Protein backbone atom coordinates (compact mmCIF):
# COMPACT_ATOMS: atom_id res chain seq x y z
CA UNK A 1 0.00 0.00 0.00
CA UNK A 2 1.51 3.26 -1.09
CA UNK A 3 0.69 6.37 0.90
CA UNK A 4 0.26 9.54 -1.14
CA UNK A 5 1.69 11.89 1.46
CA UNK A 6 4.64 11.42 3.83
CA UNK A 7 2.75 13.55 6.37
CA UNK A 8 0.15 10.80 6.80
CA UNK A 9 2.88 8.23 7.49
CA UNK A 10 4.66 10.56 9.89
CA UNK A 11 1.37 11.39 11.62
CA UNK A 12 0.50 7.70 11.94
CA UNK A 13 3.93 6.91 13.40
CA UNK A 14 3.55 9.81 15.83
CA UNK A 15 0.14 8.57 17.01
CA UNK A 16 1.47 5.02 17.47
CA UNK A 17 4.48 6.35 19.37
CA UNK A 18 2.28 8.44 21.69
CA UNK A 19 -0.18 5.60 22.31
CA UNK A 20 2.26 2.80 23.09
CA UNK A 21 5.91 3.77 23.42
CA UNK A 22 6.15 7.21 25.01
CA UNK A 23 6.62 7.57 28.78
CA UNK A 24 3.30 9.45 28.83
CA UNK A 25 1.53 6.86 26.70
CA UNK A 26 -2.17 6.10 26.90
CA UNK A 27 -1.46 2.69 28.42
CA UNK A 28 0.72 4.20 31.14
CA UNK A 29 -1.85 6.94 31.76
CA UNK A 30 -4.63 4.36 32.09
CA UNK A 31 -2.60 2.23 34.53
CA UNK A 32 -1.79 5.28 36.66
CA UNK A 33 -5.45 6.33 36.68
CA UNK A 34 -6.42 2.87 37.94
CA UNK A 35 -3.75 3.12 40.65
CA UNK A 36 -5.09 6.51 41.73
CA UNK A 37 -8.64 5.16 41.95
CA UNK A 38 -7.48 2.20 44.05
CA UNK A 39 -5.50 4.48 46.35
CA UNK A 40 -8.53 6.72 46.85
CA UNK A 41 -10.62 3.68 47.81
CA UNK A 42 -7.89 2.60 50.23
CA UNK A 43 -7.76 6.10 51.67
CA UNK A 44 -11.51 6.08 52.33
CA UNK A 45 -11.24 2.65 53.96
CA UNK A 46 -8.45 3.81 56.27
CA UNK A 47 -10.34 6.98 57.18
CA UNK A 48 -13.27 4.82 58.31
CA UNK A 49 -10.91 2.55 60.26
CA UNK A 50 -9.37 5.58 61.98
CA UNK A 51 -12.84 6.78 63.00
CA UNK A 52 -13.70 3.36 64.47
CA UNK A 53 -10.37 3.16 66.29
CA UNK A 54 -10.80 6.69 67.67
CA UNK A 55 -14.17 5.73 69.12
CA UNK A 56 -12.66 2.58 70.66
CA UNK A 57 -9.77 4.58 72.08
CA UNK A 58 -12.17 7.04 73.72
CA UNK A 59 -14.04 4.13 75.29
CA UNK A 60 -10.79 2.64 76.61
CA UNK A 61 -9.72 5.91 78.21
CA UNK A 62 -12.26 5.50 81.00
CA UNK A 63 -11.78 2.84 83.72
CA UNK A 64 -15.23 1.38 83.04
CA UNK A 65 -14.52 1.05 79.34
CA UNK A 66 -11.15 -0.57 80.03
CA UNK A 67 -12.75 -3.06 82.41
CA UNK A 68 -15.48 -3.87 79.89
CA UNK A 69 -12.88 -4.44 77.16
CA UNK A 70 -10.78 -6.72 79.39
CA UNK A 71 -13.83 -8.77 80.36
CA UNK A 72 -15.11 -9.15 76.78
CA UNK A 73 -11.85 -9.72 74.94
CA UNK A 74 -9.65 -11.49 77.46
CA UNK A 75 -12.32 -13.09 79.68
CA UNK A 76 -10.84 -11.51 82.80
CA UNK A 77 -12.84 -11.67 86.00
CA UNK A 78 -12.79 -10.60 89.58
CA UNK A 79 -11.79 -13.17 92.19
CA UNK A 80 -15.29 -13.86 93.42
CA UNK A 81 -16.91 -14.15 89.96
CA UNK A 82 -17.56 -17.00 87.57
CA UNK A 83 -17.62 -16.63 83.81
CA UNK A 84 -19.98 -18.51 81.53
CA UNK A 85 -19.12 -18.34 77.85
CA UNK A 86 -22.03 -18.83 75.46
CA UNK A 87 -20.88 -19.73 71.96
CA UNK A 88 -23.47 -19.38 69.24
Phi and psi restraints in degrees (range 20) as a CNS / XPLOR table:
assign (resid 1 and name C) (resid 2 and name N)
       (resid 2 and name CA) (resid 2 and name C) 1.0 -102.6 20.0 2
assign (resid 2 and name N) (resid 2 and name CA)
       (resid 2 and name C) (resid 3 and name N) 1.0 123.8 20.0 2
assign (resid 2 and name C) (resid 3 and name N)
       (resid 3 and name CA) (resid 3 and name C) 1.0 -85.8 20.0 2
assign (resid 3 and name N) (resid 3 and name CA)
       (resid 3 and name C) (resid 4 and name N) 1.0 139.1 20.0 2
assign (resid 3 and name C) (resid 4 and name N)
       (resid 4 and name CA) (resid 4 and name C) 1.0 -74.8 20.0 2
assign (resid 4 and name N) (resid 4 and name CA)
       (resid 4 and name C) (resid 5 and name N) 1.0 -28.9 20.0 2
assign (resid 4 and name C) (resid 5 and name N)
       (resid 5 and name CA) (resid 5 and name C) 1.0 -128.6 20.0 2
assign (resid 5 and name N) (resid 5 and name CA)
       (resid 5 and name C) (resid 6 and name N) 1.0 135.6 20.0 2
assign (resid 5 and name C) (resid 6 and name N)
       (resid 6 and name CA) (resid 6 and name C) 1.0 -68.5 20.0 2
assign (resid 6 and name N) (resid 6 and name CA)
       (resid 6 and name C) (resid 7 and name N) 1.0 -20.2 20.0 2
assign (resid 6 and name C) (resid 7 and name N)
       (resid 7 and name CA) (resid 7 and name C) 1.0 -66.8 20.0 2
assign (resid 7 and name N) (resid 7 and name CA)
       (resid 7 and name C) (resid 8 and name N) 1.0 -34.3 20.0 2
assign (resid 7 and name C) (resid 8 and name N)
       (resid 8 and name CA) (resid 8 and name C) 1.0 -66.3 20.0 2
assign (resid 8 and name N) (resid 8 and name CA)
       (resid 8 and name C) (resid 9 and name N) 1.0 -44.3 20.0 2
assign (resid 8 and name C) (resid 9 and name N)
       (resid 9 and name CA) (resid 9 and name C) 1.0 -63.3 20.0 2
assign (resid 9 and name N) (resid 9 and name CA)
       (resid 9 and name C) (resid 10 and name N) 1.0 -45.0 20.0 2
assign (resid 9 and name C) (resid 10 and name N)
       (resid 10 and name CA) (resid 10 and name C) 1.0 -64.2 20.0 2
assign (resid 10 and name N) (resid 10 and name CA)
       (resid 10 and name C) (resid 11 and name N) 1.0 -42.1 20.0 2
assign (resid 10 and name C) (resid 11 and name N)
       (resid 11 and name CA) (resid 11 and name C) 1.0 -62.6 20.0 2
assign (resid 11 and name N) (resid 11 and name CA)
       (resid 11 and name C) (resid 12 and name N) 1.0 -41.4 20.0 2
assign (resid 11 and name C) (resid 12 and name N)
       (resid 12 and name CA) (resid 12 and name C) 1.0 -64.7 20.0 2
assign (resid 12 and name N) (resid 12 and name CA)
       (resid 12 and name C) (resid 13 and name N) 1.0 -43.3 20.0 2
assign (resid 12 and name C) (resid 13 and name N)
       (resid 13 and name CA) (resid 13 and name C) 1.0 -63.1 20.0 2
assign (resid 13 and name N) (resid 13 and name CA)
       (resid 13 and name C) (resid 14 and name N) 1.0 -39.2 20.0 2
assign (resid 13 and name C) (resid 14 and name N)
       (resid 14 and name CA) (resid 14 and name C) 1.0 -62.7 20.0 2
assign (resid 14 and name N) (resid 14 and name CA)
       (resid 14 and name C) (resid 15 and name N) 1.0 -45.0 20.0 2
assign (resid 14 and name C) (resid 15 and name N)
       (resid 15 and name CA) (resid 15 and name C) 1.0 -63.1 20.0 2
assign (resid 15 and name N) (resid 15 and name CA)
       (resid 15 and name C) (resid 16 and name N) 1.0 -44.2 20.0 2
assign (resid 15 and name C) (resid 16 and name N)
       (resid 16 and name CA) (resid 16 and name C) 1.0 -61.9 20.0 2
assign (resid 16 and name N) (resid 16 and name CA)
       (resid 16 and name C) (resid 17 and name N) 1.0 -42.3 20.0 2
assign (resid 16 and name C) (resid 17 and name N)
       (resid 17 and name CA) (resid 17 and name C) 1.0 -61.6 20.0 2
assign (resid 17 and name N) (resid 17 and name CA)
       (resid 17 and name C) (resid 18 and name N) 1.0 -44.5 20.0 2
assign (resid 17 and name C) (resid 18 and name N)
       (resid 18 and name CA) (resid 18 and name C) 1.0 -69.1 20.0 2
assign (resid 18 and name N) (resid 18 and name CA)
       (resid 18 and name C) (resid 19 and name N) 1.0 -32.3 20.0 2
assign (resid 18 and name C) (resid 19 and name N)
       (resid 19 and name CA) (resid 19 and name C) 1.0 -75.8 20.0 2
assign (resid 19 and name N) (resid 19 and name CA)
       (resid 19 and name C) (resid 20 and name N) 1.0 -37.6 20.0 2
assign (resid 19 and name C) (resid 20 and name N)
       (resid 20 and name CA) (resid 20 and name C) 1.0 -119.6 20.0 2
assign (resid 20 and name N) (resid 20 and name CA)
       (resid 20 and name C) (resid 21 and name N) 1.0 -32.6 20.0 2
assign (resid 20 and name C) (resid 21 and name N)
       (resid 21 and name CA) (resid 21 and name C) 1.0 -108.1 20.0 2
assign (resid 21 and name N) (resid 21 and name CA)
       (resid 21 and name C) (resid 22 and name N) 1.0 -22.1 20.0 2
assign (resid 21 and name C) (resid 22 and name N)
       (resid 22 and name CA) (resid 22 and name C) 1.0 -72.2 20.0 2
assign (resid 22 and name N) (resid 22 and name CA)
       (resid 22 and name C) (resid 23 and name N) 1.0 155.8 20.0 2
assign (resid 22 and name C) (resid 23 and name N)
       (resid 23 and name CA) (resid 23 and name C) 1.0 -67.3 20.0 2
assign (resid 23 and name N) (resid 23 and name CA)
       (resid 23 and name C) (resid 24 and name N) 1.0 -21.3 20.0 2
assign (resid 23 and name C) (resid 24 and name N)
       (resid 24 and name CA) (resid 24 and name C) 1.0 -105.4 20.0 2
assign (resid 24 and name N) (resid 24 and name CA)
       (resid 24 and name C) (resid 25 and name N) 1.0 36.3 20.0 2
assign (resid 24 and name C) (resid 25 and name N)
       (resid 25 and name CA) (resid 25 and name C) 1.0 -68.6 20.0 2
assign (resid 25 and name N) (resid 25 and name CA)
       (resid 25 and name C) (resid 26 and name N) 1.0 165.2 20.0 2
assign (resid 25 and name C) (resid 26 and name N)
       (resid 26 and name CA) (resid 26 and name C) 1.0 -62.2 20.0 2
assign (resid 26 and name N) (resid 26 and name CA)
       (resid 26 and name C) (resid 27 and name N) 1.0 -40.4 20.0 2
assign (resid 26 and name C) (resid 27 and name N)
       (resid 27 and name CA) (resid 27 and name C) 1.0 -63.8 20.0 2
assign (resid 27 and name N) (resid 27 and name CA)
       (resid 27 and name C) (resid 28 and name N) 1.0 -43.0 20.0 2
assign (resid 27 and name C) (resid 28 and name N)
       (resid 28 and name CA) (resid 28 and name C) 1.0 -66.1 20.0 2
assign (resid 28 and name N) (resid 28 and name CA)
       (resid 28 and name C) (resid 29 and name N) 1.0 -41.5 20.0 2
assign (resid 28 and name C) (resid 29 and name N)
       (resid 29 and name CA) (resid 29 and name C) 1.0 -61.9 20.0 2
assign (resid 29 and name N) (resid 29 and name CA)
       (resid 29 and name C) (resid 30 and name N) 1.0 -42.5 20.0 2
assign (resid 29 and name C) (resid 30 and name N)
       (resid 30 and name CA) (resid 30 and name C) 1.0 -65.2 20.0 2
assign (resid 30 and name N) (resid 30 and name CA)
       (resid 30 and name C) (resid 31 and name N) 1.0 -42.5 20.0 2
assign (resid 30 and name C) (resid 31 and name N)
       (resid 31 and name CA) (resid 31 and name C) 1.0 -63.9 20.0 2
assign (resid 31 and name N) (resid 31 and name CA)
       (resid 31 and name C) (resid 32 and name N) 1.0 -42.7 20.0 2
assign (resid 31 and name C) (resid 32 and name N)
       (resid 32 and name CA) (resid 32 and name C) 1.0 -66.4 20.0 2
assign (resid 32 and name N) (resid 32 and name CA)
       (resid 32 and name C) (resid 33 and name N) 1.0 -36.0 20.0 2
assign (resid 32 and name C) (resid 33 and name N)
       (resid 33 and name CA) (resid 33 and name C) 1.0 -64.1 20.0 2
assign (resid 33 and name N) (resid 33 and name CA)
       (resid 33 and name C) (resid 34 and name N) 1.0 -40.7 20.0 2
assign (resid 33 and name C) (resid 34 and name N)
       (resid 34 and name CA) (resid 34 and name C) 1.0 -64.6 20.0 2
assign (resid 34 and name N) (resid 34 and name CA)
       (resid 34 and name C) (resid 35 and name N) 1.0 -39.6 20.0 2
assign (resid 34 and name C) (resid 35 and name N)
       (resid 35 and name CA) (resid 35 and name C) 1.0 -63.2 20.0 2
assign (resid 35 and name N) (resid 35 and name CA)
       (resid 35 and name C) (resid 36 and name N) 1.0 -41.9 20.0 2
assign (resid 35 and name C) (resid 36 and name N)
       (resid 36 and name CA) (resid 36 and name C) 1.0 -62.4 20.0 2
assign (resid 36 and name N) (resid 36 and name CA)
       (resid 36 and name C) (resid 37 and name N) 1.0 -43.8 20.0 2
assign (resid 36 and name C) (resid 37 and name N)
       (resid 37 and name CA) (resid 37 and name C) 1.0 -61.8 20.0 2
assign (resid 37 and name N) (resid 37 and name CA)
       (resid 37 and name C) (resid 38 and name N) 1.0 -42.4 20.0 2
assign (resid 37 and name C) (resid 38 and name N)
       (resid 38 and name CA) (resid 38 and name C) 1.0 -65.6 20.0 2
assign (resid 38 and name N) (resid 38 and name CA)
       (resid 38 and name C) (resid 39 and name N) 1.0 -40.5 20.0 2
assign (resid 38 and name C) (resid 39 and name N)
       (resid 39 and name CA) (resid 39 and name C) 1.0 -66.1 20.0 2
assign (resid 39 and name N) (resid 39 and name CA)
       (resid 39 and name C) (resid 40 and name N) 1.0 -34.6 20.0 2
assign (resid 39 and name C) (resid 40 and name N)
       (resid 40 and name CA) (resid 40 and name C) 1.0 -67.9 20.0 2
assign (resid 40 and name N) (resid 40 and name CA)
       (resid 40 and name C) (resid 41 and name N) 1.0 -38.1 20.0 2
assign (resid 40 and name C) (resid 41 and name N)
       (resid 41 and name CA) (resid 41 and name C) 1.0 -64.9 20.0 2
assign (resid 41 and name N) (resid 41 and name CA)
       (resid 41 and name C) (resid 42 and name N) 1.0 -43.0 20.0 2
assign (resid 41 and name C) (resid 42 and name N)
       (resid 42 and name CA) (resid 42 and name C) 1.0 -62.3 20.0 2
assign (resid 42 and name N) (resid 42 and name CA)
       (resid 42 and name C) (resid 43 and name N) 1.0 -40.0 20.0 2
assign (resid 42 and name C) (resid 43 and name N)
       (resid 43 and name CA) (resid 43 and name C) 1.0 -60.9 20.0 2
assign (resid 43 and name N) (resid 43 and name CA)
       (resid 43 and name C) (resid 44 and name N) 1.0 -44.9 20.0 2
assign (resid 43 and name C) (resid 44 and name N)
       (resid 44 and name CA) (resid 44 and name C) 1.0 -62.8 20.0 2
assign (resid 44 and name N) (resid 44 and name CA)
       (resid 44 and name C) (resid 45 and name N) 1.0 -41.1 20.0 2
assign (resid 44 and name C) (resid 45 and name N)
       (resid 45 and name CA) (resid 45 and name C) 1.0 -61.1 20.0 2
assign (resid 45 and name N) (resid 45 and name CA)
       (resid 45 and name C) (resid 46 and name N) 1.0 -45.3 20.0 2
assign (resid 45 and name C) (resid 46 and name N)
       (resid 46 and name CA) (resid 46 and name C) 1.0 -70.0 20.0 2
assign (resid 46 and name N) (resid 46 and name CA)
       (resid 46 and name C) (resid 47 and name N) 1.0 -31.3 20.0 2
assign (resid 46 and name C) (resid 47 and name N)
       (resid 47 and name CA) (resid 47 and name C) 1.0 -63.6 20.0 2
assign (resid 47 and name N) (resid 47 and name CA)
       (resid 47 and name C) (resid 48 and name N) 1.0 -42.0 20.0 2
assign (resid 47 and name C) (resid 48 and name N)
       (resid 48 and name CA) (resid 48 and name C) 1.0 -65.5 20.0 2
assign (resid 48 and name N) (resid 48 and name CA)
       (resid 48 and name C) (resid 49 and name N) 1.0 -39.4 20.0 2
assign (resid 48 and name C) (resid 49 and name N)
       (resid 49 and name CA) (resid 49 and name C) 1.0 -64.3 20.0 2
assign (resid 49 and name N) (resid 49 and name CA)
       (resid 49 and name C) (resid 50 and name N) 1.0 -39.1 20.0 2
assign (resid 49 and name C) (resid 50 and name N)
       (resid 50 and name CA) (resid 50 and name C) 1.0 -64.1 20.0 2
assign (resid 50 and name N) (resid 50 and name CA)
       (resid 50 and name C) (resid 51 and name N) 1.0 -40.1 20.0 2
assign (resid 50 and name C) (resid 51 and name N)
       (resid 51 and name CA) (resid 51 and name C) 1.0 -62.9 20.0 2
assign (resid 51 and name N) (resid 51 and name CA)
       (resid 51 and name C) (resid 52 and name N) 1.0 -44.5 20.0 2
assign (resid 51 and name C) (resid 52 and name N)
       (resid 52 and name CA) (resid 52 and name C) 1.0 -63.8 20.0 2
assign (resid 52 and name N) (resid 52 and name CA)
       (resid 52 and name C) (resid 53 and name N) 1.0 -41.8 20.0 2
assign (resid 52 and name C) (resid 53 and name N)
       (resid 53 and name CA) (resid 53 and name C) 1.0 -67.9 20.0 2
assign (resid 53 and name N) (resid 53 and name CA)
       (resid 53 and name C) (resid 54 and name N) 1.0 -33.5 20.0 2
assign (resid 53 and name C) (resid 54 and name N)
       (resid 54 and name CA) (resid 54 and name C) 1.0 -65.5 20.0 2
assign (resid 54 and name N) (resid 54 and name CA)
       (resid 54 and name C) (resid 55 and name N) 1.0 -40.6 20.0 2
assign (resid 54 and name C) (resid 55 and name N)
       (resid 55 and name CA) (resid 55 and name C) 1.0 -64.0 20.0 2
assign (resid 55 and name N) (resid 55 and name CA)
       (resid 55 and name C) (resid 56 and name N) 1.0 -43.8 20.0 2
assign (resid 55 and name C) (resid 56 and name N)
       (resid 56 and name CA) (resid 56 and name C) 1.0 -64.3 20.0 2
assign (resid 56 and name N) (resid 56 and name CA)
       (resid 56 and name C) (resid 57 and name N) 1.0 -38.1 20.0 2
assign (resid 56 and name C) (resid 57 and name N)
       (resid 57 and name CA) (resid 57 and name C) 1.0 -66.2 20.0 2
assign (resid 57 and name N) (resid 57 and name CA)
       (resid 57 and name C) (resid 58 and name N) 1.0 -38.7 20.0 2
assign (resid 57 and name C) (resid 58 and name N)
       (resid 58 and name CA) (resid 58 and name C) 1.0 -64.1 20.0 2
assign (resid 58 and name N) (resid 58 and name CA)
       (resid 58 and name C) (resid 59 and name N) 1.0 -38.3 20.0 2
assign (resid 58 and name C) (resid 59 and name N)
       (resid 59 and name CA) (resid 59 and name C) 1.0 -66.7 20.0 2
assign (resid 59 and name N) (resid 59 and name CA)
       (resid 59 and name C) (resid 60 and name N) 1.0 -36.1 20.0 2
assign (resid 59 and name C) (resid 60 and name N)
       (resid 60 and name CA) (resid 60 and name C) 1.0 -76.6 20.0 2
assign (resid 60 and name N) (resid 60 and name CA)
       (resid 60 and name C) (resid 61 and name N) 1.0 -13.0 20.0 2
assign (resid 60 and name C) (resid 61 and name N)
       (resid 61 and name CA) (resid 61 and name C) 1.0 -74.8 20.0 2
assign (resid 61 and name N) (resid 61 and name CA)
       (resid 61 and name C) (resid 62 and name N) 1.0 -20.0 20.0 2
assign (resid 61 and name C) (resid 62 and name N)
       (resid 62 and name CA) (resid 62 and name C) 1.0 -93.6 20.0 2
assign (resid 62 and name N) (resid 62 and name CA)
       (resid 62 and name C) (resid 63 and name N) 1.0 150.4 20.0 2
assign (resid 62 and name C) (resid 63 and name N)
       (resid 63 and name CA) (resid 63 and name C) 1.0 -61.4 20.0 2
assign (resid 63 and name N) (resid 63 and name CA)
       (resid 63 and name C) (resid 64 and name N) 1.0 -35.9 20.0 2
assign (resid 63 and name C) (resid 64 and name N)
       (resid 64 and name CA) (resid 64 and name C) 1.0 -67.5 20.0 2
assign (resid 64 and name N) (resid 64 and name CA)
       (resid 64 and name C) (resid 65 and name N) 1.0 -40.5 20.0 2
assign (resid 64 and name C) (resid 65 and name N)
       (resid 65 and name CA) (resid 65 and name C) 1.0 -66.3 20.0 2
assign (resid 65 and name N) (resid 65 and name CA)
       (resid 65 and name C) (resid 66 and name N) 1.0 -38.4 20.0 2
assign (resid 65 and name C) (resid 66 and name N)
       (resid 66 and name CA) (resid 66 and name C) 1.0 -66.2 20.0 2
assign (resid 66 and name N) (resid 66 and name CA)
       (resid 66 and name C) (resid 67 and name N) 1.0 -41.1 20.0 2
assign (resid 66 and name C) (resid 67 and name N)
       (resid 67 and name CA) (resid 67 and name C) 1.0 -64.9 20.0 2
assign (resid 67 and name N) (resid 67 and name CA)
       (resid 67 and name C) (resid 68 and name N) 1.0 -42.7 20.0 2
assign (resid 67 and name C) (resid 68 and name N)
       (resid 68 and name CA) (resid 68 and name C) 1.0 -61.2 20.0 2
assign (resid 68 and name N) (resid 68 and name CA)
       (resid 68 and name C) (resid 69 and name N) 1.0 -42.8 20.0 2
assign (resid 68 and name C) (resid 69 and name N)
       (resid 69 and name CA) (resid 69 and name C) 1.0 -63.9 20.0 2
assign (resid 69 and name N) (resid 69 and name CA)
       (resid 69 and name C) (resid 70 and name N) 1.0 -43.4 20.0 2
assign (resid 69 and name C) (resid 70 and name N)
       (resid 70 and name CA) (resid 70 and name C) 1.0 -64.7 20.0 2
assign (resid 70 and name N) (resid 70 and name CA)
       (resid 70 and name C) (resid 71 and name N) 1.0 -39.3 20.0 2
assign (resid 70 and name C) (resid 71 and name N)
       (resid 71 and name CA) (resid 71 and name C) 1.0 -67.9 20.0 2
assign (resid 71 and name N) (resid 71 and name CA)
       (resid 71 and name C) (resid 72 and name N) 1.0 -42.3 20.0 2
assign (resid 71 and name C) (resid 72 and name N)
       (resid 72 and name CA) (resid 72 and name C) 1.0 -76.4 20.0 2
assign (resid 72 and name N) (resid 72 and name CA)
       (resid 72 and name C) (resid 73 and name N) 1.0 -42.8 20.0 2
assign (resid 72 and name C) (resid 73 and name N)
       (resid 73 and name CA) (resid 73 and name C) 1.0 -84.7 20.0 2
assign (resid 73 and name N) (resid 73 and name CA)
       (resid 73 and name C) (resid 74 and name N) 1.0 -42.6 20.0 2
assign (resid 73 and name C) (resid 74 and name N)
       (resid 74 and name CA) (resid 74 and name C) 1.0 -109.9 20.0 2
assign (resid 74 and name N) (resid 74 and name CA)
       (resid 74 and name C) (resid 75 and name N) 1.0 5.5 20.0 2
assign (resid 74 and name C) (resid 75 and name N)
       (resid 75 and name CA) (resid 75 and name C) 1.0 53.4 20.0 2
assign (resid 75 and name N) (resid 75 and name CA)
       (resid 75 and name C) (resid 76 and name N) 1.0 39.2 20.0 2
assign (resid 75 and name C) (resid 76 and name N)
       (resid 76 and name CA) (resid 76 and name C) 1.0 -78.5 20.0 2
assign (resid 76 and name N) (resid 76 and name CA)
       (resid 76 and name C) (resid 77 and name N) 1.0 153.9 20.0 2
assign (resid 76 and name C) (resid 77 and name N)
       (resid 77 and name CA) (resid 77 and name C) 1.0 -147.0 20.0 2
assign (resid 77 and name N) (resid 77 and name CA)
       (resid 77 and name C) (resid 78 and name N) 1.0 164.4 20.0 2
assign (resid 77 and name C) (resid 78 and name N)
       (resid 78 and name CA) (resid 78 and name C) 1.0 -81.4 20.0 2
assign (resid 78 and name N) (resid 78 and name CA)
       (resid 78 and name C) (resid 79 and name N) 1.0 166.7 20.0 2
assign (resid 78 and name C) (resid 79 and name N)
       (resid 79 and name CA) (resid 79 and name C) 1.0 -64.4 20.0 2
assign (resid 79 and name N) (resid 79 and name CA)
       (resid 79 and name C) (resid 80 and name N) 1.0 -33.1 20.0 2
assign (resid 79 and name C) (resid 80 and name N)
       (resid 80 and name CA) (resid 80 and name C) 1.0 -97.8 20.0 2
assign (resid 80 and name N) (resid 80 and name CA)
       (resid 80 and name C) (resid 81 and name N) 1.0 17.0 20.0 2
assign (resid 80 and name C) (resid 81 and name N)
       (resid 81 and name CA) (resid 81 and name C) 1.0 -111.9 20.0 2
assign (resid 81 and name N) (resid 81 and name CA)
       (resid 81 and name C) (resid 82 and name N) 1.0 157.5 20.0 2
assign (resid 81 and name C) (resid 82 and name N)
       (resid 82 and name CA) (resid 82 and name C) 1.0 -120.3 20.0 2
assign (resid 82 and name N) (resid 82 and name CA)
       (resid 82 and name C) (resid 83 and name N) 1.0 145.8 20.0 2
assign (resid 82 and name C) (resid 83 and name N)
       (resid 83 and name CA) (resid 83 and name C) 1.0 -112.9 20.0 2
assign (resid 83 and name N) (resid 83 and name CA)
       (resid 83 and name C) (resid 84 and name N) 1.0 133.0 20.0 2
assign (resid 83 and name C) (resid 84 and name N)
       (resid 84 and name CA) (resid 84 and name C) 1.0 -116.9 20.0 2
assign (resid 84 and name N) (resid 84 and name CA)
       (resid 84 and name C) (resid 85 and name N) 1.0 116.4 20.0 2
assign (resid 84 and name C) (resid 85 and name N)
       (resid 85 and name CA) (resid 85 and name C) 1.0 -93.0 20.0 2
assign (resid 85 and name N) (resid 85 and name CA)
       (resid 85 and name C) (resid 86 and name N) 1.0 126.4 20.0 2
assign (resid 85 and name C) (resid 86 and name N)
       (resid 86 and name CA) (resid 86 and name C) 1.0 -109.4 20.0 2
assign (resid 86 and name N) (resid 86 and name CA)
       (resid 86 and name C) (resid 87 and name N) 1.0 114.3 20.0 2
assign (resid 86 and name C) (resid 87 and name N)
       (resid 87 and name CA) (resid 87 and name C) 1.0 -103.4 20.0 2
assign (resid 87 and name N) (resid 87 and name CA)
       (resid 87 and name C) (resid 88 and name N) 1.0 123.6 20.0 2
